[in-house]
Amino acid sequence: MDMFGARLKKERQRLGMNQDDFAEVGGVKKRAQISYEKDERSPDAAYLCALLEIGVDVWYVMTGQVSATALTLEESELLASYRNLDVRGKAGVLGLIDGMSTTVKAASGTKFSGNVSQVVDGDQTVNAPMTFHMTDKKKKKSI
């Protein structure tokens, strides 16, 4: 888990600033900035307020959770729209996101084959109940 100093450094880098410039904005020397990023010292409120003025997500730096105010306009609109959906709509959005995810899910190892009309093999995602009817009876041929 990221510590305060690592999150502070990430924010500095996100804004494309070096330690000298960041320290200047915060009203401290470069050595203090380095100490903050190494978790050797903690900054005061005046430093954090100054960083807030240049767009640093201070809430993220302090807690590790991205602040809602740090969202882009597009992200804010998306979040607001999601919050207005009913349960079914939210499930649909989450299903869409899950379907677009590049994360590979573990296969269940289930395989159906044999005297059935189809073979189901590999990774399968089932979002509804399924019924399989299988028999050993061979189809009778007409002559």
C-alpha positions in Angstrom: 0.0 0.0 0.0 1.3 3.5 -0.9 2.4 5.6 2.0 1.9 9.4 2.2 5.3 10.2 0.6 4.7 7.9 -2.4 1.3 9.4 -3.0 2.7 13.0 -2.7 5.4 12.1 -5.2 2.8 10.6 -7.6 0.8 13.8 -7.4 3.9 15.9 -8.1 4.8 13.8 -11.1 1.1 13.8 -12.3 1.4 17.6 -12.4 4.7 17.4 -14.3 6.7 19.2 -11.6 10.1 18.6 -10.1 10.9 18.7 -6.4 12.3 22.2 -6.5 9.2 23.7 -8.1 6.9 21.7 -5.8 8.8 22.8 -2.7 8.6 26.4 -3.8 4.8 26.2 -4.2 4.5 24.7 -0.8 6.8 27.3 0.8 9.5 24.9 1.8 13.1 24.0 0.8 13.9 21.1 -1.6 15.3 19.1 1.4 11.9 19.3 3.1 10.2 18.1 -0.1 12.5 15.2 -0.3 11.9 14.4 3.4 8.1 14.5 2.8 8.4 12.1 -0.1 10.6 9.7 1.9 8.1 9.8 4.8 10.8 11.2 7.1 8.8 14.3 7.9 5.2 15.4 7.7 4.1 18.7 6.1 2.0 21.3 7.9 -1.5 22.5 6.8 -0.1 25.6 5.1 2.0 23.4 2.7 -1.0 21.2 1.9 -3.3 24.3 1.3 -0.7 25.7 -1.1 -0.6 22.5 -3.0 -4.4 22.4 -3.2 -4.3 25.7 -5.0 -2.3 24.2 -7.9 -4.5 21.1 -8.3 -3.0 18.6 -6.0 -5.6 16.1 -4.8 -4.8 16.6 -1.1 -7.5 14.1 -0.1 -5.7 11.4 -2.1 -2.3 12.3 -0.7 -3.7 12.1 2.9 -5.9 9.0 2.6 -5.0 7.1 -0.6 -8.6 7.6 -2.0 -9.1 9.8 -5.0 -11.3 12.8 -4.2 -14.5 13.3 -6.2 -13.3 16.8 -6.9 -10.2 15.4 -8.6 -12.4 13.8 -11.3 -12.4 15.2 -14.9 -15.6 16.7 -16.1 -16.3 13.6 -18.2 -15.7 11.3 -15.1 -18.0 13.5 -13.0 -20.8 13.3 -15.6 -20.4 9.5 -15.8 -20.5 9.1 -12.0 -23.6 11.4 -11.8 -25.4 9.4 -14.5 -24.5 6.1 -12.8 -25.9 7.3 -9.5 -29.2 8.1 -11.2 -29.7 4.6 -12.5 -31.9 2.0 -10.8 -30.4 -1.3 -9.6 -30.9 -3.0 -13.0 -29.2 -0.1 -14.8 -26.3 -0.1 -12.4 -25.9 -3.9 -12.9 -25.9 -3.5 -16.7 -23.2 -0.8 -16.5 -21.0 -3.0 -14.2 -21.6 -5.9 -16.5 -20.5 -3.8 -19.5 -17.3 -2.7 -17.7 -16.6 -6.3 -16.6 -17.1 -7.5 -20.2 -14.6 -4.9 -21.4 -12.0 -5.7 -18.8 -8.7 -7.2 -19.9 -8.5 -9.2 -16.7 -8.5 -12.9 -17.5 -10.9 -14.9 -15.3 -10.1 -18.4 -14.1 -12.0 -21.1 -16.0 -14.4 -23.3 -14.1 -13.1 -26.4 -15.8 -16.6 -27.3 -16.9 -16.9 -29.1 -20.3 -20.0 -30.6 -21.9 -19.5 -32.9 -24.9 -20.5 -36.3 -26.2 -23.9 -37.1 -27.6 -25.1 -33.6 -27.6 -25.5 -31.2 -30.5 -22.9 -28.7 -29.3 -19.6 -28.8 -27.5 -19.0 -26.1 -24.8 -15.4 -25.7 -24.0 -13.1 -23.0 -22.6 -13.9 -19.8 -20.6 -17.7 -19.2 -20.5 -19.6 -16.4 -18.8 -23.2 -17.2 -18.0 -25.4 -14.4 -16.7 -28.7 -16.4 -16.6 -29.8 -19.9 -15.5 -29.0 -22.6 -18.1 -30.5 -26.0 -18.6 -28.7 -28.9 -20.4 -30.7 -31.9 -21.6 -28.5 -34.9 -22.5 -29.4 -38.4 -23.3 -27.7 -41.6 -24.5 -30.4 -42.3 -27.1 -29.3 -42.0 -30.7 -31.6 -40.3 -33.2 -33.5 -42.7 -35.3 -32.8 -42.4 -39.0 -35.6 -42.6 -41.5 -35.1 -44.7 -44.6 
